[in-house]
Amino acid sequence: MSIVIRNGTIVNATGAYPADVLVEGERIAALAAPDSGLAEQWASGAERVIDASGKYVVPGGIDGHTHMEMPFGGTFSADNFETGTIAAAWGGTTTIIDFAVQGKGTSVLSALDKWHSKADGNCAIDYGFHMIVSDVNDTSLKEMDACIDAGVNTFKMFMAYPGVFYATDGEILRAMQKARDTGSMIMMHAENGIAIDQLVLEALANGQTDPVQHGLTRPPELEGEATSRAIALAKVTGSPLYIVHLSAAHALDAVTQARDTGQNVFAETCPQYLFLSLEDLARPDFEGAKYVASPPLRPKEHQAELWRGLRTNDLSLVSTDHCPFCFKDQKELGRGDFSKIPNGMPGVEHRMDLLYQGVVKGEITLPRWVEISSTTPARMFGLYPRKGVIAPGADADITVYDPTAQQTISASTHHMNVDYSAYEGMELTGKVCTVLSRGRVVVDDNAFHGAAGHGRFLKRDLSQYLV
């Protein structure tokens, strides 16, 4: 199908300029100056013309951190690959990278096969995988090579959740040595889980059971300590390191210092840490359970530091850590014991909109919005220039965005398979109008036109940021 997008302003990470876009089949075929006459010629033979007057034409968002159908705490995250990718498309995201989970005592490759079986034929947009490695041994280290060959070259480890995902420093060291030797990358959930578990036991013993205790027993100092320790291990081994869902100024300071010395250290943050705070965890009547995620929401003063990190590129990008659990029947598992509240929040649908508020408020520039939501994820995770840019030859993953539209976030109107919104009632400026995934219009005129099964698995190359 040929599509022409006319009269819009293209926004790439490198800048914004008026141009018309010709889409042929699944790819962007050409760009033309609006007054060149080319677009008129294209439009005469196109099967569809999209008028983007007064709107931005941006590369589809890439959410590099989601958890669809993830097992946690005796239940599963509420979005499967069909509902989660449809919700992502509604929000202008055209690629997700989800996490396959190796359980203790199981095979890395069997875990990857399991996640393929969950996703294949069910995704409405393109998708890739990271691999969670929770059991480091000779076999799993060898299996990492096969994962890399299969286009899964980022491996997440945990300094938290002893007995479930936790890895010792020695195990982390071994995995980092493998990453150094293969050009792959270790992703780290950096919180001191041993100390946290002790604080949790003490809080419960003292009768402190409310959701806010989740934040108070995971203090920012323990995220900063674990981040510094992960950076030290990466330096010793010569491995690149990617810190996931960074939430605290203490951790950002450690990342900034490492980057200033030229170390291959990168970090992401998430919208919840930019817009929500410990005050939300303290909401009465167990409402705070809706905001339980790890790392936890921080006091508000951390938000300004995170925005600064996005401006200075010490925070490279923004992902969601989308891991939704319904308030009823799932979050409620932790009534009377905050440690039993499933950890995770919904967010895949609203990342692009929330980050655009940073443009509205002057926290980031318009090109930086595109950079942290699409272009950097594409380069970080081996998808550029196929993804992450409006340019000839790239996949026609395109979001047409109205910068002046007004909207209010609500569970009553969102498309995620979860019974609450973490941003209920928040009024936003800017809204997705039309979304193309590989040349197919999947969202337009407040309706979904895509289908499960359209999305394809993305075999990723190595990161383009490694020195």
QUIMO-V423307 format. One record per residue. N is the residue number from 0. RES is the residue in three letters. SS is DSSP state (~ for helix, > for strand, _ for the rest). PHI is phi in whole degrees, -180 to 180 (* if undefined). D_CENTER is the distance of its C-alpha to the mean C-alpha in Angstrom with 2 decimals. Layout:
# QUIMO-V423307
N:RES:SS:PHI:D_CENTER
N:RES:SS:PHI:D_CENTER
This chain:
# QUIMO-V423307
0:MET:_:*:30.17
1:SER:>:-104:30.62
2:ILE:>:-132:28.91
3:VAL:>:-118:29.62
4:ILE:>:-105:27.48
5:ARG:>:-114:30.00
6:ASN:_:70:30.47
7:GLY:_:-97:26.89
8:THR:>:-107:25.47
9:ILE:>:-74:23.12
10:VAL:>:-124:20.46
11:ASN:>:-110:19.06
12:ALA:_:-63:17.85
13:THR:_:-89:21.56
14:GLY:>:149:22.94
15:ALA:>:-123:24.04
16:TYR:>:-161:27.15
17:PRO:>:-74:28.87
18:ALA:_:-166:28.93
19:ASP:>:-103:29.23
20:VAL:>:-121:27.22
21:LEU:>:-105:28.82
22:VAL:>:-111:26.84
23:GLU:>:-125:28.80
24:GLY:_:65:27.57
25:GLU:_:-97:23.96
26:ARG:>:-127:23.91
27:ILE:>:-78:24.62
28:ALA:>:-91:28.31
29:ALA:>:-166:29.30
30:LEU:>:-120:29.00
31:ALA:>:-143:32.09
32:ALA:_:-61:33.37
33:PRO:_:-59:34.02
34:ASP:_:-101:37.76
35:SER:_:-82:38.27
36:GLY:_:88:39.40
37:LEU:~:-63:37.19
38:ALA:~:-62:34.84
39:GLU:~:-65:37.95
40:GLN:~:-64:39.05
41:TRP:~:-61:35.67
42:ALA:~:-63:35.65
43:SER:~:-65:39.12
44:GLY:~:-110:38.06
45:ALA:_:-79:34.52
46:GLU:_:-80:33.79
47:ARG:>:-153:31.61
48:VAL:>:-120:31.37
49:ILE:>:-110:28.59
50:ASP:>:-88:29.73
51:ALA:_:-108:27.05
52:SER:_:-56:29.58
53:GLY:_:74:28.19
54:LYS:_:-124:24.58
55:TYR:>:-93:21.87
56:VAL:>:-113:20.98
57:VAL:>:-124:17.57
58:PRO:>:-64:15.57
59:GLY:_:-54:13.23
60:GLY:>:-66:9.63
61:ILE:>:-123:7.28
62:ASP:>:-96:3.74
63:GLY:>:-84:3.91
64:HIS:>:-154:3.40
65:THR:>:-132:5.69
66:HIS:_:-135:9.34
67:MET:_:-90:11.88
68:GLU:_:53:15.46
69:MET:_:-87:14.82
70:PRO:>:-74:18.12
71:PHE:>:-162:18.35
72:GLY:_:59:21.50
73:GLY:_:84:23.65
74:THR:>:-142:21.49
75:PHE:>:-128:18.48
76:SER:_:-58:15.34
77:ALA:_:-75:16.71
78:ASP:_:-90:14.71
79:ASN:_:-93:15.82
80:PHE:~:-68:14.62
81:GLU:~:-75:16.92
82:THR:~:-66:16.23
83:GLY:~:-69:12.44
84:THR:~:-77:12.46
85:ILE:~:-65:15.27
86:ALA:~:-62:13.54
87:ALA:~:-60:10.63
88:ALA:~:-61:13.61
89:TRP:~:-56:15.35
90:GLY:_:-95:12.79
91:GLY:_:87:13.02
92:THR:>:-95:10.03
93:THR:>:-115:11.90
94:THR:>:-146:9.82
95:ILE:>:-122:7.33
96:ILE:>:-123:7.48
97:ASP:>:-99:8.61
98:PHE:>:-111:10.69
99:ALA:>:-77:14.44
100:VAL:>:-117:16.42
101:GLN:_:-85:19.75
102:GLY:_:-79:21.92
103:LYS:_:-58:24.73
104:GLY:_:80:27.65
105:THR:_:-117:25.97
106:SER:_:-88:25.28
107:VAL:~:-63:22.10
108:LEU:~:-69:23.14
109:SER:~:-67:24.05
110:ALA:~:-65:20.60
111:LEU:~:-63:19.16
112:ASP:~:-60:21.91
113:LYS:~:-64:21.09
114:TRP:~:-71:17.49
115:HIS:~:-60:18.94
116:SER:~:-66:21.44
117:LYS:~:-71:18.97
118:ALA:~:-93:17.04
119:ASP:_:-59:19.91
120:GLY:_:80:21.52
121:ASN:_:-116:19.25
122:CYS:_:-92:16.27
123:ALA:_:-87:16.79
124:ILE:_:-134:14.48
125:ASP:>:-70:13.95
126:TYR:>:-151:11.93
127:GLY:>:-136:11.93
128:PHE:>:-132:11.90
129:HIS:>:-100:11.58
130:MET:>:-122:14.52
131:ILE:>:-85:15.09
132:VAL:_:-106:18.59
133:SER:_:-110:20.48
134:ASP:_:-135:23.98
135:VAL:_:-90:25.02
136:ASN:_:-154:28.39
137:ASP:~:-58:30.28
138:THR:~:-69:29.23
139:SER:~:-66:25.47
140:LEU:~:-66:25.65
141:LYS:~:-67:27.54
142:GLU:~:-67:25.12
143:MET:~:-60:22.34
144:ASP:~:-62:24.49
145:ALA:~:-67:24.47
146:CYS:~:-62:20.69
147:ILE:~:-60:20.56
148:ASP:~:-62:23.22
149:ALA:_:-88:21.22
150:GLY:_:84:18.27
151:VAL:_:-119:16.14
152:ASN:_:-126:16.47
153:THR:>:-127:13.85
154:PHE:>:-126:15.03
155:LYS:>:-93:13.62
156:MET:>:-129:16.38
157:PHE:>:-127:17.15
158:MET:_:-95:19.66
159:ALA:_:-118:19.51
160:TYR:_:61:20.73
161:PRO:_:-55:24.15
162:GLY:_:87:25.58
163:VAL:_:-119:22.36
164:PHE:_:-114:19.80
165:TYR:>:-55:21.54
166:ALA:_:-120:22.69
167:THR:_:-73:25.63
168:ASP:~:-60:25.79
169:GLY:~:-65:28.04
170:GLU:~:-67:25.65
171:ILE:~:-61:22.85
172:LEU:~:-58:25.48
173:ARG:~:-64:26.37
174:ALA:~:-65:22.87
175:MET:~:-65:22.44
176:GLN:~:-62:25.79
177:LYS:~:-64:24.65
178:ALA:~:-63:21.61
179:ARG:~:-59:24.09
180:ASP:~:-78:26.47
181:THR:~:-110:24.17
182:GLY:_:80:21.90
183:SER:_:-85:18.80
184:MET:>:-139:16.41
185:ILE:>:-91:16.03
186:MET:>:-104:12.84
187:MET:>:-127:14.13
188:HIS:>:-85:13.75
189:ALA:_:-103:16.44
190:GLU:_:-142:18.66
191:ASN:_:-79:22.35
192:GLY:~:-67:22.55
193:ILE:~:-65:26.32
194:ALA:~:-67:27.11
195:ILE:~:-60:24.73
196:ASP:~:-61:26.44
197:GLN:~:-67:29.76
198:LEU:~:-64:28.86
199:VAL:~:-64:27.71
200:LEU:~:-59:31.07
201:GLU:~:-67:32.99
202:ALA:~:-63:31.40
203:LEU:~:-64:32.15
204:ALA:~:-64:35.63
205:ASN:_:-91:36.23
206:GLY:_:77:35.35
207:GLN:_:-92:32.17
208:THR:_:-118:30.07
209:ASP:_:-73:28.14
210:PRO:_:-55:24.34
211:VAL:~:-60:24.53
212:GLN:~:-64:25.73
213:HIS:~:-58:22.30
214:GLY:~:-76:21.44
215:LEU:~:-72:24.90
216:THR:_:-91:25.00
217:ARG:_:-123:21.79
218:PRO:_:-64:22.98
219:PRO:~:-61:21.11
220:GLU:~:-61:23.81
221:LEU:~:-78:22.70
222:GLU:~:-75:19.16
223:GLY:~:-63:20.95
224:GLU:~:-63:23.41
225:ALA:~:-66:21.04
226:THR:~:-62:19.02
227:SER:~:-62:22.44
228:ARG:~:-68:23.60
229:ALA:~:-63:20.70
230:ILE:~:-64:21.40
231:ALA:~:-64:25.07
232:LEU:~:-64:24.64
233:ALA:~:-64:22.66
234:LYS:~:-67:25.50
235:VAL:~:-62:28.16
236:THR:~:-89:26.82
237:GLY:_:78:25.71
238:SER:_:-91:22.26
239:PRO:_:-69:19.10
240:LEU:>:-142:16.59
241:TYR:>:-125:12.89
242:ILE:>:-88:12.29
243:VAL:_:-85:9.13
244:HIS:_:33:8.56
245:LEU:_:-67:11.79
246:SER:_:-123:13.68
247:ALA:_:-123:17.27
248:ALA:~:-59:19.57
249:HIS:~:-60:21.28
250:ALA:~:-70:18.38
251:LEU:~:-63:17.74
252:ASP:~:-59:21.47
253:ALA:~:-66:21.39
254:VAL:~:-64:18.66
255:THR:~:-59:20.62
256:GLN:~:-62:23.83
257:ALA:~:-66:22.68
258:ARG:~:-66:21.39
259:ASP:~:-65:24.70
260:THR:_:-92:26.56
261:GLY:_:90:24.80
262:GLN:_:-72:22.95
263:ASN:_:-77:19.98
264:VAL:>:-123:17.51
265:PHE:>:-132:14.04
266:ALA:>:-152:11.54
267:GLU:>:-115:8.30
268:THR:>:-125:8.53
269:CYS:_:-132:7.19
270:PRO:~:-57:9.35
271:GLN:~:-61:11.43
272:TYR:~:-81:12.74
273:LEU:~:-89:13.72
274:PHE:~:-125:15.52
275:LEU:_:-117:16.61
276:SER:_:-151:18.89
277:LEU:~:-56:21.19
278:GLU:~:-60:23.49
279:ASP:~:-70:21.32
280:LEU:~:-64:21.57
281:ALA:_:-92:25.30
282:ARG:_:-59:25.79
283:PRO:_:-75:29.00
284:ASP:_:58:29.88
285:PHE:_:68:26.92
286:GLU:~:-63:24.56
287:GLY:~:-61:22.68
288:ALA:~:-61:21.49
289:LYS:~:-64:18.98
290:TYR:~:-109:17.16
291:VAL:_:-81:17.32
292:ALA:_:-149:14.20
293:SER:_:-130:14.23
294:PRO:_:-59:14.53
295:PRO:_:-80:16.32
296:LEU:_:-63:16.50
297:ARG:_:-108:18.82
298:PRO:_:-55:21.93
299:LYS:_:-57:21.50
300:GLU:~:-64:22.81
301:HIS:~:-72:19.65
302:GLN:~:-62:17.87
303:ALA:~:-61:20.14
304:GLU:~:-67:19.51
305:LEU:~:-68:15.73
306:TRP:~:-61:16.50
307:ARG:~:-61:19.09
308:GLY:~:-61:16.79
309:LEU:~:-70:14.71
310:ARG:~:-68:18.12
311:THR:~:-89:19.46
312:ASN:_:72:16.55
313:ASP:_:-72:16.71
314:LEU:_:-103:13.06
315:SER:_:-81:11.79
316:LEU:>:-161:8.53
317:VAL:>:-128:6.14
318:SER:_:-114:2.47
319:THR:_:-102:3.91
320:ASP:_:55:5.32
321:HIS:>:-57:7.02
322:CYS:_:-149:10.37
323:PRO:_:-83:13.18
324:PHE:_:-129:16.79
325:CYS:_:-64:19.66
326:PHE:_:-63:21.82
327:LYS:_:-76:24.92
328:ASP:_:76:25.64
329:GLN:_:-109:22.39
330:LYS:~:-58:21.75
331:GLU:~:-68:25.55
332:LEU:~:-61:25.95
333:GLY:~:-101:25.80
334:ARG:_:-62:28.65
335:GLY:_:87:31.02
336:ASP:_:-159:28.73
337:PHE:~:-59:25.38
338:SER:~:-71:24.52
339:LYS:~:-99:24.46
340:ILE:_:-74:21.83
341:PRO:_:-56:18.84
342:ASN:_:-85:15.91
343:GLY:_:156:12.87
344:MET:>:-136:12.06
345:PRO:_:-81:11.17
346:GLY:_:-173:8.95
347:VAL:_:-61:7.48
348:GLU:_:-80:10.78
349:HIS:_:-115:11.14
350:ARG:~:-61:8.37
351:MET:~:-62:10.67
352:ASP:~:-65:13.69
353:LEU:~:-65:12.93
354:LEU:~:-67:12.19
355:TYR:~:-65:15.35
356:GLN:~:-63:17.24
357:GLY:~:-64:16.89
358:VAL:~:-70:18.95
359:VAL:~:-58:21.31
360:LYS:_:-90:21.94
361:GLY:_:79:22.38
362:GLU:_:-78:19.66
363:ILE:_:-139:18.25
364:THR:_:-86:19.87
365:LEU:~:-61:19.20
366:PRO:~:-62:18.50
367:ARG:~:-65:16.16
368:TRP:~:-55:14.10
369:VAL:~:-68:13.86
370:GLU:~:-62:13.42
371:ILE:~:-80:10.34
372:SER:~:-102:8.60
373:SER:~:-144:10.17
374:THR:~:-69:12.86
375:THR:~:-64:11.66
376:PRO:~:-56:8.72
377:ALA:~:-63:11.68
378:ARG:~:-75:14.02
379:MET:~:-63:12.13
380:PHE:_:-113:11.60
381:GLY:_:70:14.97
382:LEU:_:-120:14.63
383:TYR:_:-89:16.47
384:PRO:_:-95:18.81
385:ARG:_:-62:18.39
386:LYS:_:-122:15.11
387:GLY:_:89:14.03
388:VAL:_:-156:17.56
389:ILE:_:-93:20.37
390:ALA:_:-160:23.18
391:PRO:_:-57:25.82
392:GLY:_:96:24.85
393:ALA:_:-75:21.12
394:ASP:>:-58:19.80
395:ALA:_:-81:20.47
396:ASP:_:-95:16.93
397:ILE:>:-135:17.90
398:THR:>:-118:17.16
399:VAL:>:-96:20.28
400:TYR:>:-122:19.60
401:ASP:>:-92:22.37
402:PRO:>:-76:22.19
403:THR:>:-109:25.01
404:ALA:>:-64:24.28
405:GLN:>:-110:24.06
406:GLN:>:-150:22.15
407:THR:>:-124:21.85
408:ILE:_:-73:18.96
409:SER:_:-158:20.49
410:ALA:_:-63:20.16
411:SER:_:-73:23.22
412:THR:_:-123:21.55
413:HIS:_:-77:17.91
414:HIS:_:-115:17.24
415:MET:_:-72:15.04
416:ASN:_:-87:17.38
417:VAL:_:-145:17.71
418:ASP:_:-91:20.73
419:TYR:_:-151:19.49
420:SER:_:-118:17.20
421:ALA:_:-70:16.03
422:TYR:_:-120:16.99
423:GLU:_:-52:20.23
424:GLY:_:83:22.61
425:MET:_:-71:20.54
426:GLU:>:-94:22.06
427:LEU:>:-121:20.08
428:THR:>:-103:21.41
429:GLY:>:105:19.97
430:LYS:>:-160:19.03
431:VAL:>:-69:18.01
432:CYS:>:-105:21.29
433:THR:>:-138:20.95
434:VAL:>:-131:18.32
435:LEU:>:-113:19.37
436:SER:>:-117:17.80
437:ARG:_:47:19.97
438:GLY:_:83:22.79
439:ARG:>:-100:22.81
440:VAL:>:-73:22.61
441:VAL:>:-106:20.33
442:VAL:>:-136:20.31
443:ASP:>:-165:23.33
444:ASP:_:52:25.68
445:ASN:_:59:23.83
446:ALA:>:-143:23.97
447:PHE:>:-94:21.90
448:HIS:_:-119:23.66
449:GLY:_:-87:21.46
450:ALA:_:-160:21.90
451:ALA:_:-60:20.41
452:GLY:_:101:21.16
453:HIS:_:-67:20.53
454:GLY:_:-67:17.26
455:ARG:_:-117:17.99
456:PHE:>:-70:16.75
457:LEU:_:-106:15.79
458:LYS:_:-80:17.70
459:ARG:_:-94:16.03
460:ASP:_:-83:18.16
461:LEU:_:-70:17.96
462:SER:_:-59:16.04
463:GLN:_:-90:18.04
464:TYR:_:-98:17.80
465:LEU:_:-79:19.93
466:VAL:_:-90:23.47
